[in-house]
């Protein structure tokens, strides 16, 4: 028979592993285009069907809702924050907050193409069964985008993502693939849709207003 301290340790370990496996930072177009000195505010919805974590396997049905204000401090370069909540199977809804930086470089000889990357940090506060957990996640996502000449409102992109957890836990597959597209409706409205594969199975939807 396990002792009380052993059972408590296992309960805390399982909670920590479950919470971290549900983590996912969904970054809109890491190679996105922005005019300088513009403010942008968006609402983000993200869903992650499963994500593997060593040693307990996968977590199901992670959902996140965020408000994301951002500011373009230079052409094609933005700094942003995110404030919202995340939830997953067997985990109570938890407060989440984060910051990020994204920048892209248009190729001089082919300005329809851009190479960029994003760097994100997310803090998530979780509570389950009377226990609480703070965790920290860092993600780096390089990508390439293409602004379609015949349809300038659409900018599809494809890239990689690498998740790093700031503790002793490890993901089974820390490297994944993302692809999606921006769609600009006029000069002020921007939509973003994204799908993620390999390290996790999920999608991201976003709508925002550019000031």
N, C-alpha and C positions, 0 to 999 in steps of 0.2 A: 504494500500500500504506500502511495506517495505521501510525503509529508506535506503539511500546509504550505511551507515555504517553497517546496518544489512545484506544487500546483500553482502557486501565485506567480512564480517565475515563468512557468509555461504559458499561463494566461497572458502575461504581459508580452512575452515573446510573440505569441500568435497574433495579438492585437497589433504589435509593431509591424510584423511582417505583412499582415493583411492591409494595414493602412498604407504602407509604402508601395505595395504592389498595385494599389489602385491609382497611384499617382500618374499624372500625365500632364505635361504643359503643351498646350496647343498654340503654336505661334502662327499668326496669319502671315502669309507670303514673306519668307525671309529675304527675298530679293525684290521686294515691292518698290514702287516708284512713288515719290512724294515731292510736292513743291515745298520749298523752304518757308519757314516762319508761318506754319499753319497748325491750328489745333484740330484734333479729331477725337470724337467720343463714340464708342461702339458698345453694343451689347453682344456677348459671346455665349454660345451654347456648345458644349462638347459632350460627346458620348464615347465611352471606351468599353467595348463588349468583353474583352479579356486582355489580361496582361500577365505574363509569367514572371515569377520571382522565386529564386532559389532560397529555401528548399521546399516551400509549401505548394508550389504549383501556380494556378492562375486565379485571379480575382475577376468577378463578373459585374457588369452593369454599373460602371463608374460614370457619374453625371456631374457636370460642372456648369454653373451659371456665373458670369462675371460682367462687371462694367469695366471698360478699358479706355481711360483717357490717354491721349498721346500728344506729343508736340514734335513737329519736324524742325529740328534745329539747323539743318543744312539740307541741300538737295538730296533726296533719296536716303535720308538718315533720320530716324525717329527714336525718341526715348518714351517709354510708356509705363504705366502701372496697371495693375488689375486688382479688383476687389470683388469678392463674391463668396460662393459656397460650393463645396463638393460633397458628394454622397456616393456610396457604393453598397453592394450587397453585404449585409451583416455589419455595416459600419454606420453610425449615426451621422447625420448631416453636420459638416464642420466648416468653420470659417476659414477662408483662404485669402491670402494677399500676396502679390508679387510685383516685380519690376523687370523691365527688359530693355534691350537696346538692339536696334536693327538698322543695317546700312547696306546699300547696294551701289555697284559701280557699273555704269553703262559702258559697253565696249566702244571705244572711239571709232573704230572702222565699221561697226554694226550696232548702232544705238538701239535697235529694236531688242537686242539681247542685253541682259544684265546679270551680273554675278553678285551674290550677296550672302549675308548670314545674320543670324539672330543669336543673342545670348540672353537666357532667361533664368530668373531665380523665383522659386515659389515656396511659401511657407503655408502649411496646412495644419490647423488645430483640429484634433479628432477626439471624440468621446464615445465610449462604448462600454456598457455594463458597469458604469461607475468609475471606469478608468479613463484617463486622458493621455494624449500623445501629441507632441510637437514633432514635425519632421520638416526637413529642408531638402529641396531638389534643385539641381542645376541642369540646364539643357543647352546644348550647342547645336545649331541647325544651319548648315551651309546649303545654298540652293541656287538654281539658275532660273530666270524667268524670260518670257518672250512676249513683248507687246505687239499683238497682231496688227500689221499695217492696214489691212482692210477692215479692221474692227478694233479701233483704238481703245474702246471701253473694256476690252477683255484682255487680261494678262495672265495666262496660265504659267504654272511653275512646277518644278520637281526638285526634290532635295533629299538629304539625309538628316537624321536626328540622332543625337547621342545623349542619353540620360545618365546623370551621375547623382547618386544619393550620398549625402554628407553624413554617413555613419558607417557601420560595419556590414550593412546588408548589401546584397548584390542581385541585380536582375539577371535572369537567364539570357536574355537577348537585349543588351543595352543599345544596340544599333538598329535603327529602323528606316523605313522609306516613307516619304510623304509626297503627295501631289495634290494640286488644286488649282484654283483660279480666282483672281479678282474680277469683279464686274462693276464698273462705274456707271451709275445712273445720273447723268448730268454732271454738274461740277461739284456737287456737295454730298451725294449719296454713294457709299461704297459697300458692296457685298463681298463676302469671301466664303468659299466652300473648300473643304479639305478632307482627304481620306488618308488614313495611316495604315501601314502594313508591316509585317515581319515581327517587330518587337511588341506590337499591340495591334488590335483590330478596332478601329474607331473612326469617327468623323467629327468635323467641326463646322459650325455655321456662324456667321457674323454679319451684322449690319451696323453701319455707323454713319455719322454726319461730319462733314469736313467744314470747318469754319474759315 
